[in-house]
Amino acid sequence: MKLSRMVKMIFSFSLLFSLLISNYGSSTVKAAAFETAFVTTSTNSPLNVRSGAGTNYKSIGSLKSGSSVNVYSKTSTGWSEIRYKSKKAYVSTKYLSFYTGVKVTKHHYKGIKDLAYAQVSGIKNKKVEDKINQTLSNEAKASYKTYLKIKDDAKKE
């Protein structure tokens, strides 16, 4: 009975640690003054960038499908304010897919129900995302080693 409690306490600590780290990353993303979006034109043709919010404004350039843009505001008429070549510009919002933020998913180390740890996805910087996930995975691995040691020690008693 004591062994089970100890193991659960170690695993709970690992999960709490994982969630604290992942919540730190997600709150950092939410603090930004813009939303990230990706250009998604149906024909993969470029999206016109305009000097104002409407088709009656001059086209000042274009963005390829798949390009990432920072959206600073959206109008009620379906246009998004972006920066294009360091200047305020507009694109049609209907051709943008918005970045939804950081997602935290629960995983079980080696299929052990009580050994849960978090993994994150959706961080713009993939190197950072990989580093966070590796750290969380390493913590789960360390907890698993402790679990095996406790289990082995319990057999000896």
Secondary structure, DSSP 4 states (H G I P E B T S, - for coil): -HHHHHHHHHHHHHHHHHHHHHHHHHHHHHT-SSEEEEE--TTSPPEEEESSSSTTSPEEEEE-TT-EEEE-EE-TTSEEEEEETTEEEEEEGGGEEE----EEEEEEGGG-TT-EEEEEE--S-HHHHHHHHHHHHHHHHHHHHHHHHHHHHHHH-
